[in-house]
């Protein structure tokens, strides 16, 4: 168990209130920082003691130089052997030591803040990457981006000011001890003033938390609209929605700006009022000390310095606390998203009844993939995307999935890819069941995939291809890359690019045509050395001649690779050795093309008869 782990009441941790959010924040910070909080606390105490000792030295120092008309007092005779020069040197040493310790503490606070934001972002990224596929598809990408980029940073800023306020809070007892030594009466008055200030600031604290919640909602809406604009810019321009979307975006920015201005305005007015009250209290304290208590000038000056420092520190704590309250909803949003993602992580699924078989071996399939009574739906009470599927994808053959839009072809492809666990039935690989997240991850290492909307990373052609080699544990030399490009009918156009393999492809491959992206995606899939290759309409953007060349490559590859094609073109379907026809999530027919064609009237609707 890490040091400084807070044992907070479960009721606090579960509460949907600012107290609950703060309790979860403390719990999360302590679990992350561990022993480092101990080192930070030690530095804080050392700095506070050094600063307090420096303040205590001021009164005898002032007396030694004749301020107030006196010499070192009776209680300060211990300074007499040091002399004025020695006492001044001691004062400088104490102040310099405190400054050095404060600098070291600031460095540690900054490191903790940066480490914490990385910690939150890393957790979110790992949780999202490990989600069960159906849950991942329900996840709003803009919410994830906002949490990783924005809310995690705000939560880390809250941590920084929490640590700073904790450091300042340690200074309060030391400063009070100095003030008590000089004037217990005045110190009691200062404590009463502090209690009054805390009572008056409670409404401001609640308002800061409300503004924090509004900021989270506003940033989520802003990111959502921006993501939709970027993804749908073609449609927006096609139907002339530019002005309308610009007005909506301006509204979102105005809402976010208003929340930020409101928080800054609140903080500024609170600071101004507090400083005014503090100045008034300091003036009254000096008058009372001189006129009523008849305190000597040196003591009065030190008391003024102590009170000024005390009031400044209290003001800093209040400002920092409002920033922490404003950041709590951001941390709560990160934790909420993290918990939802973790609930749907693959590893959180019910484990298989028996240890999963190791499906990551490199030997090619000998029997094929069998689907035994498979049923899949995307929500527990939703319709069945697939129902009662009993069929086989034969090994070392080309199988085509056919069906109208919504028939379940992509769902079946996701199942074969190992992304989805069947809700009913099972999938068997050469007779071995694939059950549980570990088995599906193992199986995915043997499957290559080319989607209809081919995705390329915003990098060079070389990098986009080489990542498949590295993932497969093989070399990524140019010879191997060019061999895959030749197979995918992509070598000629890559050679014609300005920098060849080192040409940048743009965001998601936007600098290439659809057909070029598809061919590069196919080359990448081949470089992964798959036992099963799944192509989801992967030749839809190719002309007839290019498609025929790709199909000829498939004909050669099927000697060692099991190939699954999702297709609508009659030429592609008729090319297959085995055809699976789906309709409304059910299996209509399966078998060789001539048999399926004769038995399935559904093909007439697909213009394939």
N, C-alpha and C positions, 0 to 999 in steps of 0.2 A: 504494500500500500504506500503511495507517495506521501512524503512529509507534507504537513500543512493541508491535509485533506479535510475539508470542512464537513462535520457531521451535522447536517442541518435537518430539522424536522421534516418528515415526509409530507406533512400538510403544506409546509411552505413551498417545497419543491414542486408540488402538484398544483398549487394555486394559480389561477389565471388572472393574477393581479400584479401590480408593480412589485410587491413583496415577493411573490412567487418568481417573477422574472429575475429579480435581483438575487434570490437564493440560487436559482439555476445558473446564473452568471458566475457567482462565487464558486459554486461546485465545479463548473466547467473550467474556470481559470485555475483553481487549485489542482485539479487533475492534470492540467496541462503543464503548469509551472513547477509543481512539486517542490523539491529542495531549494530551487532558485529563489522562492519567496523568502526562505530563511536567510539567505545571504543578503537579499534586499532589505529585510527588516533590520539586520545587524548594521548595515551601512546607514540606515535611517536613524537608528538610535545613536550611533557614534556622532553623526553630523549634528543632531539636535543637542547632545551633551556639549559638544565643542562650542556651538553657537551660544548656548546658555552660559557656559563658563566665560566666554568672551564678554557677554553682557555684564556679568557679575564683576568683571575686572574694571569696567568703565568707571564705577563710582570711586574706588580708591585711586584710580589713575587721575581722575579729575581733581580729587582732593590733593594729590601729590603735586599737581601743577598749579595749585592755588585757586582753583575754581570754587567759589563759595567762601573764600577767605580762610580755608583750613588746610591742614596737612593730613597725612594718612590717619584715618580714624583708629580708635583703639582696637576695633575688631579687625583691622586690616594691617596690624603690625607685622604679619607674616610676609608682606611685600617689602617692608623696609630694607631687609638685607639685599634685595635685588636692585634697589635703587630705581630711579626713574627709567634709565636706559634698559635695565633688565626687565622691568615690568612692561615697558612698551614692546620689547622683544617677545615676551611671553604672550602678549595680546596678539601680536602679528602671527605668531606660530599657531595659536588657537584658531584665528580667523582663516588662515591659509589652510590649515588642516581640515576645517569644516568645508571650505570651498572645494578642496580636492575630493573629499568624500562625497559631496553633493554631485560633483561632476561624474564620479564613478557610478553613483546611483542613477543619474540621468542616463548614462550609457547603458546600464543594465535594463532600465525601464524601456528604452528605445528598442533594445534587442528582444525583450519579451513581447513588445507590441508587434514587431515585425514577425517574430516567430509565431505569435498567436494567429495573425491573419493568414500566414502560410498554413498553419495547422487547420484552421477552419476550411480554407479553400481545398486543401489536400483531402480532408475528410469528405467534403461535398463531392469532389471529383471522383473519388474512389466509390462512394455510395451510388452516384449516378451511373458510373461505368459498370457497376455490378448488379444493376436492377434487373428484375425479370422483365422480359421483352414487352409483354403486354402492358405492364405498369409503366415502363419507360415511354411507350407510345402515348400514354395518357398525360405524361408530364409536360408542362408548359416550358419550352426552352427559354423564353424571356424571363421567367421566374428564376430559373437556375442561373442565368447570366447575371441578373440583378443581385442575387444572393452572393454569388462568388466574387463579383467585382465590387459591388456597392455595399451591401449590408455587412459582409465580413470585414470590410475596412472600417465601417462605422463602429462595429462591435470592438475591433481592436483599438480604435481611438477611445472608446469607453474604458477599456482596460488601462490604457495609459493614464487617463485622468483619475481612475480609481486608485492606481498605485501612487500617483502624485499626491492625491488627497490623503491617502494613508500616511505618506511621509510627512505631509504638513500637520496631520493630526497628532503625530508623535511629538512635534515641536510644541504643541499647546501645553502639555503638562510641564515641560521644561520652562517655558516662558512664564507660566503661572507661578512656578516655584521661585523664579527670580523676582516676580512682582510681589509675592507673599513676603519674601525676605525684606523687601523695601517698605511695603505698606499693606498689611492684611485687609484694612478697611477698603482701600481703593481696589484691591483685587476682588473682594466680594462684590463690589459694585460692578466691576467689569464682567464677572460671571453672570450677574443678573441681566446685564445688557445683552450678553451672548444668548441667554435663554430666551429673551424677548425677541431677538433677531431670528432665532430658529423658528419660533412660533409664527412669526410674521411671514417667513419664507415658505411655509408648508403649501399654501395655495399655488405659489410659483413653481414648486417642485412637481405638483400634480399636473400643472399646465404644461411643463416641460415634457413630461411623459406622454401626455396626449399629443403634443406636437410631434414627438418621435414616432408615434403610431401613424399619424397622418403622413409623415415623411416616408415611411415604409410603403404605405398604400400608393402615394403619389409616384415614387420611383418605380414601383412595380408596373403601374399603368403606363408610365413613360417608356420603360423598356419593352413592354408588350406592344405598344403601338409602333415603336421604332422597328422592332423585329418584323412585324407584319408589313410595314412599308418596304423594308429591304427585300423581304421574300416575295412580296406581291407587286413590285414596281412595274413589271410588264403589264399586269392587269390594270393597275392604277392609271398608267399612261394611256392604255388602250381605250378606257371608257371615260377618261377625262376627270379623274378624281384628285388631281394634284392639289387644287386649291382647297378642297374639302379636307383632305388629309393634313395639309399644312395648317389649317385652322385648328384641327383637333390636336396636332402636335404642339401648337402654340398654347392651347388651353392647358395641356399637361405640364408644359414648362412653367406656365404662370402659376399653376397650383403648387408645384414644387418650390418655386421661387417665393411664393407667399408664405409657405410653411417655414422656410429658412429665415426670411425677414422677420417673421413673428417671433421665432426663437431668439434671434439676435437682438431684436427690440426688447424682448422681455429681459434678457440677460443684461443689456445695457442699462435699462431703467433700474433694475434691481441693484446693479453695481453702484449707480449714481446715488440712489437713496441710501444704501448702506454706507457708502463713503461719507456722505453728508452727516449721517447720524454718528459715524465714528469720529469725524472731525469735531462735532459738537461735544461728544462725550470726552474727547481728549482735552478740549479747552476747559470744560467743567472740572475734569480731574486735576489739571494743573492749578487752576484757581483754588480748588479745595485743598490740594497739597500745600500750597504756599500760604494761603490766608487762614485756613482752619487748622491744619496739622502742623504748620510752621516747619515744614521739612526743609533741610538745607538744599542749596542749589544743585550740588553734585548729585544728590539722591533724586531730586526732582527730575533732572535731565535724564538720568538712567531710567527712571520710572516711565518718563515720556517715551523713551526709545523702546522699552519693553512693551508698553501698551500699543505703540504704533505697530510694532512687529506682530503683536498678538492680534490686533484688529485686521492687519493685512493678511495674516495667515488664515484667519477665520473667513475673510472675504474670498480668498482663493479656494478654500474648501467648499464654500457654498457654490461658487461658480463651477468648480469641477464636479460637484454632486449633480448639478443640473445637466451638465454634459453627459454624465453617466446615465441619468434617468432618460435623457433624450436618446441615448444609444441602446438602452435595454430592449425596446421593440425590434431593433435591427438584429440583435443577438437572438431574440426569441424567434424571429422569422427564419434565421439560419438554422436554429435547432429544430424548428418545426419541419422545414424541408428535409433536413438531414434524417430526422426520425421517420418521415414518410418514405424516403428513399431506402433506408435500412430495413424498414418493414417489408419492402418488396424486393430485397436483394436476393440473388439466386441462392446464396448460402443459407438464407433464413427459411428456405423451403423445407418441407417435411423430408427427412432423409429416406433413402431407399431402404426397403426391408432387409436387404443384404448388401454387403460392400459392393460398390459399383465396379464393373469390369473396366480394365484399362483399355480404352479405345483409341489411344494415341499412337499405336504402332503403325509402322509405315507400309506394311504389306497391303497390296490392293485387295479390294473386296472380291470374294469368291462366290457368294450367294446373292448378296444384294441387301436392300433395305425393305423390311416387311412392316406394314402398318396393320395392326391387329385391333379392330374395333375402335379406331381413334375418333375421339370427339373433342372439340375445342370451342370455347367461347371466351369473349374478351372481358365480360363482367359476369359475376356469379348468377345474376338473374336475367342476363341478356340472351339474345338468340344464339343458336349454334352456328359458328362460322364453318365448322366441319362436323359431320355427324355420321357415325357408323362406317368409317372408312376402312375397308378391308382390301388391301391391294399390295402389290410388290413392285419395287423399282429394281429391275434385274441388274446384276453386276456386269460391268464392261459392255454396256449397251447405251444407246441414246433413247431416253424416255422423254416424251413431250407431255406437258400438262395443258389441257385444253378446256375452255369453258368461257361462258359469257362473263362480263364484268360483274364482280361480286360473287362469283361461283365458289371462291375459296382457294384459288390457285396460289396467291401470294401467302396465304396462311399455311398452306401445305408446304410451300417452299421454306417458310420460316421454321416449320417443324423439322423438315429434312436438314436444315442448316444447324439445328440444335439450339435455336433461340427460344423455343416454346416447349413447355412440358404439357403433354396431353391431359385434359381433364378426365377423359375416359380412354380406356385402352392403353396400348403401348406401342413403342417403336423398337424394332429389333435390327441390329446390325450383324449380319452373318449369324443370326440366331441368338445374339447377346442383347439383352434388353438395355435400353438407354433410359435410366431413371435417376433423377437427382441432378443438382447443379454441377457437381464434380464430373459426372459422366458426360453431361452435355458439353461442358468446357473441353473435356478430353476429345470428344468427337469433333468439335468445331475445328480442331487443329488439322483435321484431315479433309476439310471441306473448303473448296474455293467458291467464291460468289461474285457474280457480276450483275448489279442491279440495273433496272431499266433507266433510272436517272443516275448515270454513273458519277460517282463522287471522286474528286481528286483533291489532294491537299494543296494548299497555297505554297507551292515549292516548285522545284524543277522536275522535269520528266524523270531524270535519273533517281531523284529521291523518292518519287511516287512509286517507281518500280522496285527500288532496292529495299524498301521497307518490307516487302513480301519475302524477299530472300532472307533478311535478318530474322523475321518472325519464324521462318522455317528452319533456321539454323544453318543455312547454306551460304555460300559465297555470293557476293554481288558484283562480280567482275563484269566488265563490258561485254565480254563474249556471251555470257549467260543472258544478259539483258537483251542483246540484239537477237539471240535465238528465239526468245519469247516474243519479241516484237515481230519477227518474221512469221511466227505461227499465228499471231493475231492480225496479220495483214496491216501492221502499223509501221514497219521499218522504213518504207519509202517516205511517208510524210514526216517522220521524225528526222530523217536525214535532211529533209528540205527545210526544217526549222532553223531560225537564225543561229542559235547556239547548239543545235542538235539535242543531245541528251541533257544538256545544261540549260535548256530554254525554260523559263518560268511559265507556268500554266495559268496563273491568275487565281482569283478566289473561286474555289470549287471547280477549277478548270475552265473559267469563263473565257479565257483567251483562245480556247480551241473550239472547234465545231462539235456538235453532238456526236457525230460519227467518230471523230477522232478521240473524244473522251471514252466512248464505248470500247474502242479498240485498245486504248491504253489500259482500261480497267480489265479487259480480257487478258492482256499480257501480264498484268500484275497478278491476276488469279492463277495463271499458269505457272508463274514463278514461285508460288507458294507450294508447289508440288503436291496438289490435292489428289485424294483417292476418288472424291466425288466433286464434280464441277456443276454448279447450279447457275443458269443464265436466265434472268428474269427479263424477257423481251430485250435481250442484250444486243440483238441485231436490228432493232426497230428503226434506228437512225441511219442504217447503212443502205446503200443502193443495192440493186439486185445482184450486180456482179460481185461486190464486196461480200454480200451475204453468202453467195455461193462459195467463195473462197474460204470463208469462216466455217461453213458446213463441211467442206472438204477436210479442213483441219480437224473438225470434230470426228469425222469418219476415221481419221488416222488415230486420234487420241483414244478412241473408245477401246482400243486393244489393251490399254492399261488403266483407263480412267472411266468411272461411271458418270455419265453425263445426263443432266436433267435440264430440259428447256421449257420455259413458259413462252408460248407463242400463239399468234393468231394467223400468221401467214400460212396459207395452204402448203407452200413449198417447204416450209420448215417442218410442219406436222407430218407431211408425207415422207420426209426424210428419215423420221424416227423409226427405231426398231420396235418401240413399245409406246403406246398412247394411253393416257389416263384422262377420261372425260368427267368433269365435275359440273354439277348444276345445283345451285342453291345450297352448297355445302355438302352435297351427297354424291357418292360415286355412281355415275351413270353407266360407264363401260370402261373396260381396260383390256389391253391385249395388243397384238400386232395391228397395224393400220388397216389392212383389208377387213379384218374381223370386226374391228371397232366401227369402221365406216358402214358396214352392212347392218350392224346391230343398233346403231345410235341415230335416231332421227334428229337429235339435238344438233348434230353437225350441220344440218341444213340452215339453221339460224346463223351459223358462223361462216357461211359461204365456203364450206370446205368439202362439200359432197361432189 
